[in-house]
C-alpha cells in the first residue's frame, strides 16, 4: 500500500532499504547498494550525492558491501563501483548470514560449558573437573553415537577397535551425507573389510588408539576397548583436543589410504 503523496517507486526503495537493514546491512550500505543497483556503475562522490550518505561514511559503506561480495570495484581515477546482480548479491548475503549463525551457535555451545563451570563453582566445588569419565561399553558407544549425530561441522575419529568402528560406521556415514566433514583413520585391515568408501577422508591408522573429536570442541578417548567393559574420558580442554587432532595428520600415526 503506497504512502499518500509519495510515488510507489520511492515506497519500494524504502521497503527494500528496510529489508536490507533487517538482513544486517548498515543504513549507509543499504542506501549505497540501492544507488548502485539502478545504474551501471558510480563513483563514491556520485553515491554520496545520490544516496545522501555523508563523505565520512561512504567508504565504510562501500567496504562493507565489498566484504559481503555485493559490489565490485574498478580501480582508477576515480574508482568506479558496480553492484552484482540482485540474485547473486542476496545469495552471498544469505551465505554470510548462515555462516554468522553457525558461528553464534558454536559460541553458544562454548558459553554453555563456561556457565556449567560457574554453576559448579557456585555450588561449592573448589576444583572443577577437566574431564568426565564414562563407564560401561553401552554408555561409551551411546555417547560416541550421540556426539557424531550432534556434530555440526567436523568429526575426526581414530579407531583401532573393529567393534567400535562397527557401531559408529552408520552415524559417520549419515554425518557425511548431511555435510559434516568426516575424517576417519582405521587399521589397513579394516579399510578392506568395512564399507566406508563414501567417506572422502579415510587414512591408515598405525597407532593403538580410539579417539573421537567433534567440532574441535569435544574430545572422547576410549580405554579398555578390548575388554567387556570400556571406559572413556570426555573433555573440552582445548590443548588436549589440539594434540589429539594432530595425530590425524601425523605420519607416525596416520597415513593416506
C-alpha positions in Angstrom: 0.0 0.0 0.0 1.6 3.3 -1.2 2.1 6.2 1.2 -0.1 9.2 0.4 1.7 11.8 -1.8 4.7 9.6 -2.4 5.5 7.7 -5.7 5.3 3.9 -5.5 8.9 3.7 -6.7 10.1 5.6 -3.7 8.0 3.5 -1.4 9.6 0.3 -3.0 13.0 1.7 -2.4 12.2 2.5 1.3 10.9 -1.1 1.7 14.0 -2.6 0.2 16.2 -0.4 2.3 14.4 -1.5 5.4 14.7 -5.2 4.4 18.4 -4.9 3.7 18.9 -3.3 7.1 16.9 -6.1 8.7 19.3 -8.6 7.0 22.3 -6.9 8.6 23.4 -4.1 6.4 24.1 -0.7 7.9 21.8 2.2 6.8 24.6 3.7 4.7 25.5 0.4 3.0 21.8 -0.3 2.2 21.4 3.2 0.6 24.7 2.8 -1.4 23.6 -0.6 -2.7 20.2 0.8 -3.8 22.0 3.6 -5.7 24.4 1.2 -7.4 21.7 -1.3 -8.4 20.0 1.3 -10.5 23.0 2.3 -12.6 25.9 0.5 -14.4 28.5 2.0 -12.1 29.2 5.0 -9.9 32.0 6.8 -8.1 32.0 7.4 -4.4 31.1 11.1 -5.0 28.1 10.1 -7.1 26.9 7.7 -4.4 27.2 10.4 -1.8 25.1 12.8 -3.8 22.5 10.3 -4.9 22.1 8.3 -1.7 22.6 11.2 0.7 25.4 9.5 2.5 28.0 11.7 4.3 31.5 11.7 2.9 32.8 10.4 6.2 30.6 7.2 5.9 30.5 6.4 2.2 33.8 4.5 2.1 32.9 2.4 5.2 29.6 1.6 3.4 31.4 0.6 0.2 33.9 -1.6 2.1 31.0 -3.3 3.9 29.4 -4.1 0.6 32.7 -5.3 -0.9 33.3 -7.6 2.1 29.9 -9.2 1.6 30.5 -9.7 -2.1 27.6 -7.4 -3.2 29.7 -5.0 -5.3 32.8 -4.9 -7.3 35.3 -2.1 -7.8 37.1 -0.9 -10.9 40.2 0.9 -9.8 41.0 4.2 -11.5 40.7 7.9 -11.0 38.2 7.8 -9.6 37.3 4.2 -8.5 34.0 3.0 -10.0 31.8 0.7 -8.0 29.3 -1.7 -9.6 26.6 -3.8 -7.9 26.4 -7.5 -8.7 23.0 -8.9 -9.8 20.3 -8.8 -7.1 20.1 -12.6 -7.1 23.8 -13.0 -6.7 24.1 -10.3 -4.0 21.3 -11.8 -1.9 22.7 -15.3 -2.3 26.1 -14.1 -1.0 24.4 -12.2 1.8 22.4 -15.4 2.8 25.6 -17.4 2.8 27.2 -15.0 5.2 24.2 -14.9 7.4 24.3 -18.7 7.6 28.0 -18.7 8.5 27.4 -16.0 11.1 24.5 -18.0 12.6 26.7 -21.2 12.7 29.5 -19.2 14.5 27.0 -17.9 17.0 25.7 -21.4 17.7 29.3 -22.5 18.2 29.9 -19.7 20.7 26.6 -20.5 22.4 27.9 -24.1 23.0 31.1 -22.7 24.5 29.1 -20.5 26.7 27.1 -23.4 28.0 30.3 -25.1 29.1 31.5 -21.9 30.8 28.2 -21.4 32.6 28.2 -25.0 33.8 31.7 -24.4 35.2 30.5 -21.3 37.0 27.4 -23.2 38.3 29.6 -26.0 39.7 31.8 -23.5 41.5 28.8 -21.7 42.9 27.7 -25.0 44.4 30.9 -25.2 46.3 33.2 -27.2 44.1 36.7 -25.9 44.7 38.0 -27.8 41.7 36.1 -28.2 38.5 36.8 -31.5 36.7 38.8 -31.1 33.5 37.2 -34.3 32.1 34.3 -36.6 32.6 34.6 -40.4 32.9 32.1 -42.6 31.2 32.0 -46.2 32.3 30.4 -49.2 30.6 30.6 -50.3 26.9 27.0 -49.5 26.2 27.3 -46.0 27.7 30.6 -45.3 25.8 29.2 -46.4 22.5 25.9 -44.5 23.0 27.9 -41.3 23.9 30.0 -41.6 20.8 27.0 -42.0 18.5 25.3 -39.1 20.1 28.3 -36.8 19.6 28.5 -37.8 16.0 24.8 -37.2 15.5 25.1 -33.7 17.1 28.2 -32.7 15.1 27.7 -29.5 13.1 31.0 -29.0 11.2 33.7 -31.6 11.7 34.4 -35.1 13.0 37.8 -36.7 13.4 37.9 -40.4 14.5 40.9 -42.6 15.0 39.5 -46.0 15.7 41.6 -49.2 16.0 38.7 -51.3 17.5 36.6 -53.2 15.0 33.7 -53.3 17.5 33.6 -49.5 17.9 34.0 -49.0 14.2 31.0 -51.3 13.5 28.9 -49.3 16.0 29.8 -45.8 14.7 30.1 -46.5 10.9 26.5 -45.7 10.1 26.4 -42.5 12.2 29.6 -41.4 10.5 28.1 -42.0 7.0 25.0 -40.1 7.9 27.0 -37.2 9.2 29.0 -37.1 6.0 25.7 -37.2 4.0 24.4 -34.1 5.8 27.6 -32.1 5.0 29.8 -32.6 8.1 33.5 -33.0 7.3 34.4 -36.6 8.5 38.0 -37.7 8.9 38.4 -41.4 9.8 41.6 -43.3 10.5 41.4 -47.1 10.9 43.8 -50.0 10.6 44.5 -51.1 7.0 42.9 -54.5 7.6 39.6 -52.7 8.5 39.7 -50.5 5.4 39.3 -53.6 3.2 36.5 -55.1 5.4 34.4 -52.1 6.2 32.1 -50.4 3.6 33.2 -46.8 4.1 34.1 -45.8 0.5 31.5 -43.0 0.7 33.8 -41.1 3.1 36.3 -38.8 1.5 38.9 -38.6 4.3 40.0 -42.1 5.2 43.5 -42.8 6.4 45.6 -45.8 7.6 45.9 -45.9 11.3 49.2 -47.1 12.8 48.6 -46.3 16.4 46.7 -48.3 19.0 44.0 -45.7 20.0 40.3 -44.9 19.9 39.7 -41.2 19.7 36.8 -39.1 18.7 36.9 -35.3 18.3 33.8 -33.3 17.3 33.7 -29.7 16.0 37.1 -29.1 17.6 35.1 -28.7 20.8 34.7 -32.1 22.4 37.2 -34.9 22.7 36.4 -38.5 23.7 39.1 -41.1 24.2 38.3 -44.7 24.9 40.4 -47.2 27.0 39.9 -50.9 27.7 38.3 -51.3 24.2 39.4 -54.9 24.1 37.7 -55.8 27.3 34.0 -56.4 28.1 33.8 -53.0 29.9 35.1 -50.0 28.1 35.9 -46.7 29.8 36.1 -43.3 28.2 37.2 -39.8 29.1 35.4 -36.8 27.6 36.8 -33.3 27.8 36.5 -29.8 26.2 40.1 -28.9 27.1 41.5 -27.1 24.0 45.1 -28.2 24.4 44.1 -31.9 24.6 41.8 -31.5 21.6 44.6 -29.9 19.6 47.0 -32.7 20.4 44.5 -35.4 19.5 43.7 -33.7 16.2 47.4 -33.5 15.3 47.6 -37.3 15.3 45.3 -37.5 12.2 47.9 -35.7 10.1 51.0 -37.1 11.9 52.7 -39.7 9.5 53.8 -41.6 12.6 50.2 -42.3 13.4 48.2 -41.9 10.2 49.0 -42.1 6.5 46.8 -41.6 3.4 44.8 -44.6 2.4 
